[in-house]
Amino acid sequence: MKLTVKSLSPCSLEMVAASGLFGEYDAGSTSSKGDMNKGSSYPPTTEWIIYVDQSKASLDRGGTATLDALVGLVPPNKVQIVPCVLPKNTNSKKKAPWIRCISTTKGGTPNLDIGGVDSVDKCYRALTKHLQVKNVSLQMCDCLKYKYMGNNLLESGKVSAAIGSYQKALAACPKNNKKQQGVVLLLRSSAYLQQAQSHKSILQKAVNEWKLPQTDVLQAMLQDAVSLSTSSGTTSVSLSFLNTLTKNGARQKAQLRKIQYRHGLYQNSLLQAAQDSLRATELLPTYSTAFLRAGEVLNELWRIKESRLYYERAMELLQRQQLQRLKDTTVETSSDNKKETEDVGKGPTTLADLNAVFQNLDVRQELLDQALSNQYWSTDSVRLALDVAVKI
């Protein structure tokens, strides 16, 4: 008796990939219906086909991360990973997230289900102990552990610790795994951007607390000082007034240094985010999220023209993905795929959002040109003024 599962359609695979966990996933090799007894669509060297359950029960327990970990760990010429919604598991001992492993080798290890695959270590053990897959990278295992640790730290607001964890993930990542490097760089870029926004919030507060003395107050103080000195028979300004000005000037300088220091931290975090996101676009040239992030960071740095180029490339990729989704869903005629086809037909809202982004870029470019036209302002002063004053 043939046992079949409902595999995720290409558009659903893109949704899984859009989680940002592993960047790209080649959905081209997975059909809309997966026959677990056939492996002819896979390379002849394939030894195992692993169906990774993506049902709500598994997703609620980290099923997306399980999929990511397996994709990152398996030798692609030996093991094929198929995200799918498996039939409901009646075995209470097989806890979600669970996987179904189908052997393509005659006389090999029998097919088996493995439950509770909710960590990198369990994915590694399932591959090496249960399936006896060779050449599973321990380096990649460490890389994935640090990546997930960084994700958890970032989610809990521990940004600096998350950045350190992503750095360890990059150090552990095999040099030949460009996609995984790109994904970790993109995640670290997000952390640096979050750190920059934190610095900007403190910067804005420091600017709001910076109180310059009003001119009329200084004039009144000066008149009082001159009046007192004249009554005493001298025309010099009183020493108390000079002391007041000196203290006020020192206080203003200290506040200005605080503002400049915080702005420097903000700029440095943005530059780090830009470096990571730009490198990610090189490693993940077809991943729209990388180009969206690069455009966002460059916009924050007031490099508007460069930002526009990356946003335009992101739009091209999103349009291509939308066309592919429409193409894929037109061949889905079964009733269980009807709702998904209708939803995809509406198109991703990101494209509409990008049109608003381009309008925003035009406004920011105009503001930048006006600020730079002031010959009395240095470039640093222009950036500080724009970062503090502009809210768009």
Long-range contacts (C-beta under 8 A, 24 or more apart in sequence): 2-35, 2-36, 2-37, 3-36, 3-37, 4-33, 4-34, 4-35, 4-36, 5-34, 5-36, 5-51, 5-84, 5-85, 5-86, 5-87, 5-100, 6-33, 6-34, 6-84, 6-85, 6-336, 7-31, 7-32, 7-33, 7-34, 7-51, 7-82, 7-83, 7-84, 7-85, 8-54, 8-83, 8-84, 8-85, 9-328, 9-329, 9-332, 9-337, 9-340, 10-324, 10-325, 10-328, 11-325, 11-328, 11-329, 11-340, 11-344, 12-83, 12-340, 13-83, 14-321, 14-325, 16-54, 16-64, 16-67, 16-83, 18-289, 19-64, 20-183, 20-186, 20-187, 20-289, 21-64, 21-65, 21-68, 21-183, 22-68, 22-71, 22-72, 22-179, 22-180, 22-183, 23-179, 23-180, 23-182, 23-183, 23-186, 23-284, 23-287, 23-289, 23-290, 24-179, 24-284, 24-286, 24-287, 25-71, 25-83, 29-80, 30-82, 30-83, 32-328, 32-331, 32-332, 32-337, 34-82, 34-84, 36-100, 36-102, 37-102, 39-80, 39-102, 39-104, 42-80, 42-104, 43-77, 43-80, 45-77, 45-78, 46-77, 46-78, 46-79, 46-80, 46-104, 47-78, 47-79, 47-103, 47-104, 47-105, 47-108, 47-133, 48-78, 48-79, 48-80, 48-101, 48-102, 48-103, 48-104, 48-131, 48-133, 49-79, 49-80, 49-82, 49-101, 49-102, 49-104, 50-74, 50-79, 50-80, 50-81, 50-82, 50-99, 50-100, 50-101, 50-102, 51-82, 51-84, 51-86, 51-99, 51-100, 51-101, 51-102, 52-81, 52-82, 52-83, 52-84, 52-97, 52-99, 53-84, 53-85, 53-86, 53-89, 53-96, 53-97, 53-98, 53-99, 53-100, 54-83, 54-84, 54-85, 55-85, 55-86, 55-88, 55-96, 57-96, 57-97, 58-96, 58-97, 58-98, 59-97, 60-96, 61-95, 61-96, 61-97, 61-118, 62-97, 62-118, 63-96, 63-97, 65-118, 65-148, 66-97, 66-99, 66-117, 66-118, 66-123, 68-144, 69-119, 69-120, 69-123, 69-144, 70-99, 70-123, 70-127, 72-140, 72-143, 72-144, 72-177, 72-180, 73-120, 73-123, 73-124, 73-127, 73-136, 73-137, 73-140, 73-141, 73-144, 74-127, 74-133, 74-136, 75-133, 75-134, 75-135, 75-136, 78-133, 78-134, 78-135, 79-127, 79-131, 79-133, 89-113, 89-115, 91-115, 99-126, 101-126, 101-130, 101-131, 120-144, 120-145, 120-148, 137-174, 139-172, 139-173, 139-174, 140-172, 140-173, 140-174, 140-177, 140-180, 142-168, 142-169, 142-172, 143-169, 143-170, 143-172, 143-173, 143-174, 143-177, 143-180, 143-184, 144-169, 145-169, 146-172, 147-183, 147-184, 147-187, 150-184, 150-187, 150-188, 150-191, 151-187, 154-187, 154-190, 154-191, 154-194, 159-191, 159-194, 159-195, 159-198, 160-195, 162-191, 163-188, 163-191, 163-192, 163-195, 166-191, 178-283, 179-283, 179-284, 181-283, 182-279, 182-280, 182-282, 182-283, 182-284, 182-287, 182-290, 183-280, 183-284, 185-276, 185-277, 185-279, 185-280, 185-283, 186-276, 186-277, 186-280, 186-284, 186-287, 186-289, 186-290, 186-293, 188-276, 189-272, 189-273, 189-274, 189-276, 189-277, 189-280, 189-293, 189-297, 190-273, 190-293, 192-269, 192-270, 192-272, 192-273, 192-276, 193-269, 193-270, 193-273, 193-293, 193-296, 193-297, 193-300, 195-269, 196-266, 196-269, 196-270, 196-273, 196-300, 199-262, 199-265, 199-266, 199-269, 200-266, 200-387, 202-262, 203-259, 203-262, 203-263, 203-266, 203-387, 203-388, 204-388, 206-255, 206-258, 206-259, 206-262, 207-259, 207-388, 209-255, 210-252, 210-255, 210-256, 210-259, 212-252, 213-248, 259-384, 260-384, 263-383, 263-384, 263-387, 266-387, 267-301, 267-383, 270-297, 270-300, 270-301, 271-301, 273-297, 274-298, 274-301, 281-310, 281-313, 286-317, 287-317, 288-314, 288-317, 288-318, 288-321, 288-350, 291-317, 292-350, 295-357, 299-360, 299-361, 299-364, 302-364, 302-368, 302-383, 302-386, 304-361, 304-364, 304-365, 304-368, 305-365, 307-361, 308-358, 308-361, 311-354, 311-357, 311-358, 311-361, 314-354, 315-351, 315-354, 318-348, 318-350, 318-351, 318-354, 319-351, 321-348, 322-347, 322-348, 322-351, 360-392, 363-392, 364-390, 364-392
